[in-house]
Amino acid sequence: MKTRDILGVGAAVLAALALPVAAVAQTAQDKALVDSAKAAGVVGEQSDGFLGFVSGAADPALRSAVAAINAGRAQVYREAAAKSGATPAAAGASAFVNAIQPRIQPGQYYKPNGGGWMRK
């Protein structure tokens, strides 16, 4: 992908992520549950722009919250891709680099492209 294309995808993703929380199917309860799980090292951010489980053990409420937030992100990535002419996968990867990764807090986990879970 050319630099110009990456910048276009990045701009579209950032614009889409600026939507109100309700537009990305994220409730305050889901966000609080996931934020707590991130702090505990159970959930982390992946290079594809989606949340993932660092460890396999998670209760049904947390699994549901992660699924809801990931579904909202998938919608945002589809919309950004449609605006930029890229793929939803490219939009998700761009979101990780430009919007998600900079907000990962110290002690939280993330999974870089092609790698295993790492702690910031």
C-alpha positions as CSV (number, residue, x, y, z in Angstrom):
1,M,0.0,0.0,0.0
2,K,1.4,3.4,-0.9
3,T,2.0,6.1,1.6
4,R,-0.7,8.2,0.1
5,D,-3.2,5.3,0.5
6,I,-2.2,4.7,4.1
7,L,-2.7,8.4,4.9
8,G,-6.1,8.3,3.3
9,V,-7.1,5.3,5.3
10,G,-5.7,6.8,8.5
11,A,-7.7,10.0,7.9
12,A,-10.9,8.1,7.3
13,V,-10.4,5.9,10.3
14,L,-9.7,8.9,12.6
15,A,-12.8,10.6,11.3
16,A,-14.9,7.5,11.9
17,L,-13.5,7.1,15.4
18,A,-14.6,10.6,16.2
19,L,-18.2,9.4,16.0
20,P,-20.2,9.4,19.2
21,V,-19.8,6.3,21.4
22,A,-23.3,5.1,20.6
23,A,-22.4,5.1,16.9
24,V,-19.8,2.4,17.5
25,A,-22.1,0.1,19.7
26,Q,-20.2,0.7,22.9
27,T,-22.1,1.1,26.1
28,A,-20.7,2.7,29.2
29,Q,-21.0,-0.6,31.0
30,D,-19.1,-2.5,28.2
31,K,-16.4,0.2,28.2
32,A,-16.0,0.0,32.0
33,L,-15.8,-3.8,32.0
34,V,-13.2,-3.8,29.2
35,D,-11.2,-1.0,30.7
36,S,-11.0,-3.0,34.0
37,A,-10.0,-6.1,32.1
38,K,-7.3,-4.2,30.3
39,A,-5.9,-3.0,33.6
40,A,-6.0,-6.5,34.9
41,G,-4.1,-7.9,31.9
42,V,-7.0,-10.0,30.7
43,V,-7.9,-8.1,27.5
44,G,-5.5,-6.3,25.2
45,E,-5.4,-4.4,21.9
46,Q,-4.4,-6.2,18.7
47,S,-2.7,-4.8,15.6
48,D,-5.8,-5.6,13.6
49,G,-7.7,-2.9,15.5
50,F,-9.7,-5.3,17.6
51,L,-9.7,-6.3,21.2
52,G,-8.4,-9.8,22.1
53,F,-8.0,-12.0,25.2
54,V,-4.5,-12.1,26.6
55,S,-5.5,-15.0,28.8
56,G,-8.3,-17.5,27.9
57,A,-10.2,-17.1,31.2
58,A,-13.0,-14.6,30.9
59,D,-16.6,-14.5,32.2
60,P,-19.5,-14.3,29.8
61,A,-20.2,-10.6,30.6
62,L,-16.7,-9.7,29.6
63,R,-16.8,-11.8,26.5
64,S,-20.1,-10.1,25.5
65,A,-18.6,-6.7,26.1
66,V,-15.5,-7.4,24.0
67,A,-17.8,-8.8,21.2
68,A,-20.0,-5.7,21.3
69,I,-17.1,-3.3,21.2
70,N,-15.4,-5.3,18.4
71,A,-18.7,-5.3,16.4
72,G,-18.8,-1.6,16.7
73,R,-15.2,-1.2,15.6
74,A,-15.8,-3.5,12.7
75,Q,-18.6,-1.2,11.6
76,V,-16.4,1.8,11.9
77,Y,-13.7,0.1,9.9
78,R,-16.2,-0.8,7.1
79,E,-17.3,2.8,6.9
80,A,-13.8,4.1,6.9
81,A,-12.8,1.6,4.2
82,A,-15.8,2.6,2.0
83,K,-14.8,6.3,2.3
84,S,-11.1,5.7,1.5
85,G,-11.3,2.9,-1.0
86,A,-9.2,0.6,1.2
87,T,-10.2,-2.7,2.9
88,P,-11.8,-2.9,6.3
89,A,-8.7,-4.9,7.4
90,A,-6.4,-2.0,6.3
91,A,-8.7,0.4,8.1
92,G,-8.4,-1.6,11.3
93,A,-4.7,-1.8,11.1
94,S,-4.5,1.9,10.5
95,A,-6.8,2.5,13.5
96,F,-4.4,0.5,15.7
97,V,-1.3,2.5,14.6
98,N,-2.9,5.9,14.6
99,A,-5.6,5.9,17.2
100,I,-5.4,2.9,19.5
101,Q,-1.7,2.2,20.1
102,P,-1.0,5.7,21.3
103,R,-3.7,5.4,23.9
104,I,-2.5,2.1,25.4
105,Q,-1.6,2.7,29.0
106,P,1.5,1.5,30.8
107,G,1.0,-2.0,32.1
108,Q,-1.6,-2.9,29.5
109,Y,-1.2,-5.5,26.8
110,Y,-1.1,-5.2,23.0
111,K,-0.3,-7.6,20.2
112,P,1.8,-6.2,17.4
113,N,1.4,-7.5,13.9
114,G,3.0,-11.0,13.7
115,G,3.9,-11.1,17.4
116,G,2.7,-12.3,20.7
117,W,1.2,-10.3,23.5
118,M,3.5,-7.6,24.9
119,R,3.1,-5.4,28.0
120,K,3.6,-1.7,27.5
